[in-house]
């Protein structure tokens, strides 16, 4: 009977970890969001992600280390969650309904992406337009 190796899922990112990543990305968001395909841009972007991963893992030594890929996935997921939340708020404002409060994490993301092009390298995310992230508070 062949033995199988079990792979274990990484634990969910904590609120503290999400906030740490967002605060660190703030200083390098232009590089992280630069999806040009030239070699210099790619090398620089990869170096920035490597530095982010090193700082992230150093900040949380008691947790399993996170890979660059898992941090990139977290960043993409946070952007999607933010866009969905902002779209919902915009729809609530348009309908004259009470506006949902933004979570602490979601409140940080618009500040990072508001001045950037809303198309990520793979073009899979739609943009949210028509109001400032803090409108309706």
Secondary structure, DSSP 4 states (H G I P E B T S, - for coil): --------PPPPPPHHHHHHHHHHHHTTHHHHT----SHHHHHHHHHHHHHHHHHHHHHTTTSPPPPHHHHHHHHHHHHHHHHHHHHHHHHHHHHTPPPPPPPHHHHHHHHHHTTS-S--TT-------SS-TTTT-
